[in-house]
Amino acid sequence: MKVLLINGSPRKNGCTYTALSEIKKTLAEENIGADIFQLGNKPVRGCIACGKCREIGKCVFDDAVNEFTALAKDYDGFVFGSPVYYSGINGSLMSFMDRIFYSSGAQTPKPFFLKPAAAVVSARRAGTTSAIDQINKYFMIQQMPIVSSRYWNMVHGNTPEQVMQDEEGMQIMRILARNMAWMLKLIESGRKNGVEPPKQEDSINFTNFIR
């Protein structure tokens, strides 16, 4: 079993990375593999709602989005991390998530279906809870169980060194990692003991509220 940790920050070794590294270290203690996917600081274009992914099975713009979704099928859980920008996630990560979660719907099997996921955010001071809420909405529309901790999944600090001083925040990361490991082990145990995934219904036509 292994987890893919997404560092949505443009800073490779910044505050978000520090939080994700604590999760990765704790997952290793639980015998769960983990890798960090660095989104980087290059521009990520947003979804243009062209619908082409429904025809070709991937996003029409061949960049980090398609690279990531190709990797995702081999992972059992996900943690998306972001710095807080104006009480939300940073723009590159939002464009990235818009496109991976939309285009992945055209793939069979679906790379995120019923896989546990968690949101992690870092901030100097505030805006964290709304950013966590923003990330969680992507998981909910893909039927992904959301992994929580003892408090909201956030760390505080303006530098990695300050984040390390956030003792409560770092503990939250460790508890999150252990909860993720526990959930993955439960899913694996259920699979081995014949527990079937929930029955799925065929999609119905979209219900629009303006006739």
Secondary structure, DSSP 8 states (H G I E B T S, - for coil): -EEEEEE-SSSTTSHHHHHHHHHHHHHHHTT-EEEEEE--SS---------THHHHSS-SS-SHHHHHHHHHTT-SEEEEEEEEETTEE-HHHHHHHHHHHHHGGGSSS-TTTT--EEEEEEESSS-HHHHHHHHHHHHHHTT--B---SS-SEEE-SSHHHHHH-HHHHHHHHHHHHHHHHHHHHHHHHHHTT--------------S--
